[in-house]
Amino acid sequence: MKKTPDQSRDRRLKILGKDEIEALYGLPRFTPEEQNLYFSLSPSEALAMVAFGSFKTRLYFILQLGYFKAQHQFYVFSTGEVQDDARYVEERYFPLIKFSASFRLSKNTRLDQQDKILELCQYRLSDQGIKQQLVIKARESAKIFSKPIYIFRELIHYLTDQRYVAPGYTFMQDTIGQALDFEEQRLIQIVQHYLTESDRQNLARLVAPSDERYEVTHLKRAPKDFSLTEIAREIERGETMKALYISAERVLPLLEISNESIKYYAQLVDYFDKVTFNIQGVF
């Protein structure tokens, strides 16, 4: 069944915290040193600036350019929302001009400036073509390591390397969530195809309750001591696991996942203790 937009929003991954989202996508707040760095104009940038007719559009262009150089993102703002930066640019480049307290540009002029900024910085907006590449890249990354933050960083690195403006956070959430769902289904299909009936029975024993605990819970526990009784019990468990070890050696290479992913999936067992293991959908 196709999910509604509301259901999709409810399922979106929480990849970044609020502060991290703000740091990546929010309007930057410059220190005096950063103002001097990002609002400095190269000869080509200064030439592009003077091509805009009015002093207001020139000031706004410098602000947009500075923010883009810092974040590689575009923003819609009024000069009143960035008073400190606007005042810095006024005093540095237009000391004799009196500007109104707060203004913003029309959408068309703002977009014209963004086109020029992209040209100057040799960047491109993320179109459908690059978004499809991100879908492919997310699926490839999920095979290496299935943590959402890892995939997110890989996508950001790819966009930076290819000099594309990153799509919005919502798109990244949806793309990574879909990649993880795709990877889960891919692994399930491989496991279902290659596990023998004997493999399934051995795995089922791990999650069958025994003495109010699952067998896998016993495996997670270290021996109480080095007594003969405990050592004998460990040897017995080792023999029990031998068949599963042989199965793992056969099936794991077929999954085509990294050693890091193998460790990650193995560590997930630490989250389960005296809970219902839902294995029917896999085995």
N, C-alpha and C positions, 0 to 999 in steps of 0.2 A: 504494500500500500504506500502511495506517495505521501510524504510528510508535508504538512501544512507549514507556512512560514513561521507560525507561532511555535510549532513543535520543533522546527529546526533551531530557532533561537534558544529554546529550552535546553537543547542538547549541545549547544556550543561549548567547546572546551575552554576551560580557564587556563590559558597558557602563561599570561603575564599578570602581575599584580597591577593595581591602579597606578602606582608610582612608575613602574616600568613602562606602562602604556603611555603615560604622560611624557616620560623622558624620550620615547621613540616617536610619538605622533603629536605631542603637544607643542604649542607655540613656545619657542625658546625664550628664556630670560637671561640676557647677557650681563656679564660683569663688565666693568669699564675696559678691561683688557680685551675681552671678547668683542665688545663694540668696535674697538680700534682695529681688530683683526678682520672681522666679518664685514664691516661696512667700508673697508678700504676698497678702492676701485682700481682695477688694472686699466691700461690705456684702452683696450677694446671694450671694457665694461663702461668706462666713462663716455666713450663715443656712443654706445648704445643708449646710455642715460640721456644725453643731450638731444637724442632723436625724438624724445617725447616732449611735446610742445610746452606744456605748462609746468611751473615749478612744483605744483602739487603732484602731478604724475611722475615727475623726476624723483621727488622725495619718496613716494610710495614704491617706485621701482627699486631704489636703493635698499629700502626695508625688505621688500620681497626677495631681492637677490641675496641679501645677508642671511636671511632666515633659510633660504634654500641651500646656500653653501654650508650652513651649520647642520641642517637636518635632512636635506634632500627631500623635503616635503613642501607643499604649498598650503597657504592658509588664507582664510577670509577674515579680515580684521579692520578695525578703524584705527586711526592714529591715536585716538583717545585710549584705546586698549593697550597701546605700547608707548605710553607717554615718554618714558625715559629714553628709549631708542629713537623715537621721533625727534625729541629735543636734541639728542646727540647729533643726528644727521642734519638737522636745521643749523645748528651752531657750526658744524664742520664745513658744510657745503653751501649753505644759503644764509649766511649771517645777516644779510641786509634785507631779507624777505620776511614779511610778517604773515604767518599762516593762521588759518582759523583754528579754534581750539581742538576740533576733532573732525575728521572727514574720512571717507572711504571712496574708492573708485567704482565706476560702473563695472558690471560683469565683463562686458566686451573689452574694455581697456585693461582690466586686470588679467584677462586671459591672453591678450596680446603681449603683455609684459611677461607672462609665464612662458609663452612660446619663445620669446627672445632669451629668457634666462636659460631655458633648456638648450638652446643653441649655443650660448656662451659656455655653459658647463658641460656640454656634450653628453647630455642626458636625454632620455625619452620617457614618455608616459607609458604605463603598463596597459597595453591593448589586449585584445582577446588572444592574440598569438602568444604573448609572453605569459598570460594567465594559464593557458593550456600547458606551456612548458613548466610552470610552477606545479601544476597537477602531477605531471610526470615526475618532476624532481622530488615532490613530497612522497610519492610512492616508492621511489628509489631509496630515499632517506629512511623511510619506515622499515625497510629491510635491514638497514644497518643498525638502527637504534630506534626503538618505538616510543621513546619519551617525546611528548609534544614539543617541549622547549628545544630539544636537539633539532627536530625537523624545522621549527621556526627559525632558528639561527642559520641553518643550512640554506633556507630560502632567502633570508635577508642577505647572506653572503653572496649567493648567486645573483640576486638583483643588483647588489653593489658592484660585483665584478662585471656584470653586463651593462651597468650604468642605466638602470631603469628606476623610476620612482616607484617605491613600494606601494602596492594596493592597500586599501584600508584594512584595519585589524579584523573586522568581521569577515572579509574575504579570506584572510589568512586562517582564521579559526575554522571556517567551513572547509577550506581546502585540506587542512591538516586532519580534521576530524574524518573527512571522507577517505583520506589516504590510510588512516589507521583502520577504518572499517574494511577497506579493500584488502589491507594486509591480513587482517584477522580472517576474513573469508578465504583468502588464498591459502593460508596455513591450514585452516580447517579442512579444505578440500584435499590438500596433499596428505594430511594425516589420515583422513578417512579412506583415502585410496590405498595407502601403503601399509597401514597397520593390519596385521593378521588377526584372526580370531583369538589366537593365543595372546598376542600383544594386548588386545582389548581386555581380556580376562585378567591379565596381570595388572594392568592399570586400574581396573575396577576394584581390585583388592586393596589398592592403596587408599581408596576413598570409601571403603566399606567400614562402618563402625565396628570397633573391637574394644570391649571393656570401656565403653563410653567415649572412646577416642578413635580417630581414624588412624589407619596404619601409617599414613604419611606424617601424622603428628609424632608418632613414635620415632620415625626416622630423623626428624628435626632435633630430637633431644640427644644431647651428649651422654655418654655413659656416666653413671653416678660415681664410679670409681674404677680402679683397675683390678678388681677382684676377678677370680676365675669365672664366676657366674656372669658378671657383666661382659667380660671378654667373649665368653661363649655365646651370649645373646647377640653381640655385635657380629660375630662370625655367622651366626644363623641368619641375621638380617642381610648380611652381605651376599649370602647364597641366594636369598630370596630376590635380591636386586640384580643378580647376575643376568637373568633373562632380559630384564628391562634395559640393562646396560648394553647388551648385544643389540636389542631393538633400536635403542637410541643411536648407536653407531651406524646402523643401516639407514634410519629415517632422517636424522639431522642433516646430512649433506644434501638431501633432496629438498630441504626447506630453503636453501640458498640464502641463509641469513648469516650475519657476522658473528664472531665470537662474543662481541659485546652484547648482541641481542640474545644470544644463548644464555649468557650470565643474567641478563635482565629478566628473561622469562623464568629462569630457575629461581631467582630471588623472590618472585611473586608468591611462591609457596609460603613464604614467611608471613604473608597477610592472612593466611587461612588456618584457623585452629578451632576445632569443634564447631564448624559451620557446615552447611550443606554444600557439597561440591557438585556443581551442575555439569556433569560430564556427558549427559545423554546427547547433547547437540554436537559433540565432537566425536565420541566413540560410537 
